[in-house]
Amino acid sequence: MDPYEKRRQEILYGPITKTLWKMAAPMIISNIFSTAYNLLDTFWLGGLGTSSISAPIMSWPVLSLIFSFVMGMGRAAIALVSQYRGAGRDEDARKAAAHLMAFLVLTYIPLAIIVYLLLGYIPGLLGLSEEFSRTFMDYAPITLVGQGFMGFAMMGATIFRTWGYPEISLYVRVPFVLLNAALDPFLIYGWGPFPRLEVRGAAIATLIAQALEATTFIILLFGHRMVKLRLHHFKPDFSLYKRIIIIGAPLGASRMITSSGFFVLLIVVSQVGEYMIASWGLVNRIMDVFTWMTFAFNMAASTMIGQAIGNNDFDRAKKVARKNALTVFTLRLIGGLILAIFAREVIGVFLRNPNDPLRDVVTETTVFGMWTFGLSAAFFALSIAGMAPFNASGKTHYDMMISIIRLWGLRVPLSYLLGIVFGFGAPGVWIGMSLSNIVAGIVSYILMEKGLWVYRVID
C-alpha cells in the first residue's frame, strides 16, 4: 500500500488511543521545545528584572487581538482540509489550503498596521510606570512584525497536521526554536560582538527565527510529495472564500473575543499592581508545558474527527472526542498538581535578581496562582477538548459561545468583582479566573456529549 494512503487508513481505521498518541506525539515534542524556549526566554529576561519579565505578558493580549482573529479564521483548515482528505479528495484539500494561506495575507497586513498605530496609547491605558512602559514599547512593535511570520508558520503546520503528517511540524519547528534560544543571551546581554539590547534583543531573536520558520513551511508546502501546492490552487474561487468565511468567522470572532477579554483582564490585573502583571506572566509561562500538550492532543483529535466525518464514520468521531477529553483532563490535573507542589522552587529559577524590589511579592502571588488557577487548568483543557469535534465538523459558532461565556461572562467580571470591587486583590483575581475555567469546562463537555456537532461541511 502507498505510504500516504497507509497513513490515511491508519487515521480512519486504526486503534483510537494508539493513533491519538501517535498523532499528538510530534506536536507534544515540538511544543516541549517551544515551551523550553519560552521558559529560557523568561530566565534570561528575569536577570534584568520584573519589568522585563512582564514585557511579553503585557504585549501578548494586545498583539493577539489581530493574530488570534486571523488564526481563528485559519482554523477553517481543520474542517475543510481534514474532511476533504478523509473523503479522498486531495485536490480539493490543496485548493482549500492555498486559499487559506492567501486569506491570511489579505487580513493580517491591514490589521497589523492599525494595531501598530495604536500601540503608543497602551501604557497610559494600563497606568504603567515609566520603566514598564519603556519595556513594553521596546518589545511590542518588533513582536507585531514577528506575529505575521508566525501566522504563516502556524498555518503551514496546521495544513500538514490536518493532512495527517504532524511530524513535519516537529522537524521544522525544533531547529528554529533552538536558534531562537541560542540568539537570546547574545542579543539581550550583548555577549561577544553583539550590542546589549535587553528586551528588544529577545524580540529580535524571535523575529529572526519566526521569519526563517515561515519561509521553510512555504517551501515545503510546494515541495512536499503529498501536499504539492501549485500556483493554480491559488486562483481565486470566491465560493471557497465564502465557505472559509462562514466556517472561520465564528472561530476568528471567538479568538478575538478571547483576546479582547485577556486585554481587559490585563487592565484589571494592572489595577491590582504591576507585581500582579509579572505573576500572571510567570504562571502562564510555567503552565505552558501542559497547555501546549492540551493543544497537541486537541489538534490530533481534530484531525482524526474531521477525517472520520469526511468518511461518514460518526461513531468513530464520537469515540475519539471522548478519549481526547479524558486524556487532556487527566494530564492537566496531574501536571497542575506537580507544578503547584514545586511552585516556589520553580519561581526562584526566574526571579533571581536580588535587587528587584518586587521579587518577594511576585513569588507569593505566583504560588497562590499555581494552587488555584493552575489546578483549574484541567477544566480549561476540558473546554478545549469539548470544542474539538465542533471545530472539526465546521459548527464553529459553539466555540465562539464558550469563549464568550468563559471570558466575558465569567472570567473578566468575576476577577474584577473579587479582585477590585470586593478588595481581595490578587487572590480574588486568581479565584475569579479559576471559576471561569471550571464552569466553561463542564459546559463544553455537556455540549460535546449531546452530539450537536454531528455534521459535514463538505459537499
Secondary structure, DSSP 4 states (H G I P E B T S, - for coil): --HHHHHHHHHHHS-HHHHHHHHHHHHHHHHHHHHHHHHHHHHHHHTT-HHHHHHHHHHHHHHHHHHHHHHHHHTHHHHHHHHHHHTT-HHHHHHHHHHHHHHHHHHHHHHHHHHHHHGGGHHHHHT--HHHHHHHHHHHHHHHHHHHHHHHHHHHHHHHHHHT-HHHHHHHHHHHHHHHHHHHHHHHHT-TTS---THHHHHHHHHHHHHHHHHHHHHHHHH-TTT---GGGGS--HHHHHHHHHHHHHHHHHHHHHHHHHHHHHHHHHHH-HHHHHHHHHHHHHHHHHHHHHHHHHHHHHHHHHHHHHTT-HHHHHHHHHHHHHHHHHHHHHHHHHHHHTHHHHHHHH---TT-TTHHHHHHHHHHHHHHHHHHHHHHHHHHHHHHHHHHHT-THHHHHHHIIIIIIIIHHHHHIIIIIS--HHHHHHHHHHHHHHHHHHHHHHHHHTTTT------
